[in-house]
Amino acid sequence: MTTPTTAVFLSIALLGLGTLGSRAATDPPPCPASSGGAAGMLESYQFADTTTDVGMKIWRQSIRLPVIPVSQITIVTDTTVCRRALNAYNAIVTRGSLHAAMTANVLQYGTTRYIVGDPSQTVGEWIHEAVVDSSFRKIAVAGR
């Protein structure tokens, strides 16, 4: 037999489970407007893809980004892709002192890579970004 207190507790618990893993209507979209930080991020990775600077080439290779046609580096605006990328980023990068990101800039890098970053989370001048494959598994953590 359930008491009124037990019934209230169960109702609250079930209500909480209904919202677990879902986002509130007031949460920002997983991808911010592409005109913001994503545009600067795009510019940086397009430069890294095309530059002859040895240091930049070594950095690009260290995070396992191949040289591809620059037209294949694009800003992602698809909500489903952004949500998966954001979840991967939070699982990879937000350990330790960084908090979970609510939004992320996402670039598609060819057909096999995504680059995900939250420019609001910096360590000094460095912006942490994750490089993931098309299944959103970690390839590397980048700092730029």
C-alpha positions in Angstrom: 0.0 0.0 0.0 1.4 3.4 -0.9 1.1 6.3 1.5 0.5 9.9 0.3 4.2 10.7 1.0 5.3 7.7 -1.1 3.0 8.6 -3.9 4.3 12.2 -4.0 7.9 10.9 -4.0 7.2 8.5 -6.9 5.5 11.3 -8.9 8.5 13.6 -8.4 10.9 10.8 -9.3 9.0 9.9 -12.5 8.7 13.5 -13.4 12.5 13.8 -13.1 13.1 10.7 -15.2 10.9 12.2 -17.9 13.3 15.1 -18.3 16.5 13.2 -17.8 18.6 13.4 -21.0 16.2 15.9 -22.6 16.8 19.6 -23.0 14.7 22.4 -21.7 12.9 24.6 -24.2 15.1 27.5 -23.0 18.4 25.7 -23.7 20.4 27.1 -26.6 20.5 25.1 -29.8 23.5 22.7 -29.9 25.1 24.7 -32.8 25.3 28.5 -32.4 24.9 30.7 -35.4 27.5 30.0 -38.1 28.4 33.7 -38.3 29.9 33.7 -34.8 32.9 31.7 -33.5 32.3 28.9 -36.1 33.4 31.3 -38.9 36.7 32.0 -37.1 37.2 28.3 -36.4 36.5 27.5 -40.1 39.1 30.1 -41.2 41.7 28.6 -38.8 41.3 25.1 -40.1 41.1 26.1 -43.7 44.4 27.9 -43.1 45.9 24.9 -41.4 44.8 22.7 -44.4 46.5 25.0 -47.0 49.5 26.6 -45.3 53.1 25.7 -46.1 54.1 26.7 -42.6 56.0 23.7 -41.2 54.9 24.2 -37.6 51.3 24.4 -38.6 51.6 21.3 -40.8 53.1 19.4 -37.9 50.3 20.5 -35.7 47.6 19.5 -38.2 49.3 16.1 -38.7 49.5 15.6 -34.9 45.7 15.8 -34.6 45.4 13.5 -37.6 43.8 15.9 -40.1 44.8 15.0 -43.6 45.1 17.6 -46.4 41.8 17.8 -48.2 40.2 20.2 -50.6 39.4 23.3 -48.6 35.9 23.3 -49.9 35.4 20.1 -47.9 35.8 21.9 -44.6 32.4 23.3 -43.7 30.4 24.6 -40.7 27.8 22.1 -39.5 24.3 23.5 -38.8 22.4 20.2 -38.7 20.9 19.9 -35.1 21.2 16.1 -35.0 24.9 16.2 -36.0 25.6 19.0 -33.6 24.0 17.3 -30.7 26.1 14.1 -31.3 29.2 16.2 -31.7 28.4 18.2 -28.5 27.9 14.9 -26.5 31.2 13.6 -27.8 33.0 16.8 -27.0 31.6 16.8 -23.4 32.7 13.2 -23.0 36.2 13.9 -24.3 37.2 17.4 -23.3 35.2 18.5 -20.3 37.0 16.5 -17.7 38.8 18.2 -14.9 38.3 22.0 -14.7 36.1 22.5 -17.8 32.3 22.4 -17.4 30.0 20.7 -19.9 29.3 22.8 -22.9 25.8 23.7 -23.9 26.6 24.6 -27.5 29.6 23.8 -29.7 31.0 25.0 -33.0 31.2 22.0 -35.3 33.1 21.7 -38.5 32.9 18.8 -40.9 36.4 18.0 -42.2 36.0 16.0 -45.3 33.9 12.8 -45.0 35.7 11.2 -42.0 36.2 13.9 -39.4 34.4 16.5 -37.3 36.1 19.2 -35.2 34.1 20.3 -32.2 34.9 23.2 -29.9 33.4 25.5 -27.3 35.2 28.9 -27.6 33.7 30.0 -24.3 35.9 27.5 -22.6 39.5 28.5 -22.8 42.7 27.9 -20.9 44.6 31.1 -21.3 44.7 31.8 -25.0 44.0 28.1 -25.9 40.6 26.9 -27.1 40.1 23.2 -26.6 38.7 21.3 -29.5 38.0 17.6 -30.1 38.6 15.8 -33.4 36.2 12.9 -33.8 35.5 10.4 -36.6 32.2 10.1 -38.4 31.0 7.8 -35.6 31.9 10.6 -33.1 34.7 8.6 -31.5 37.8 10.5 -30.3 40.7 10.9 -32.7 42.5 13.7 -30.9 42.2 16.7 -28.7 43.4 19.9 -30.3 44.3 23.2 -28.8 44.5 26.3 -30.9 
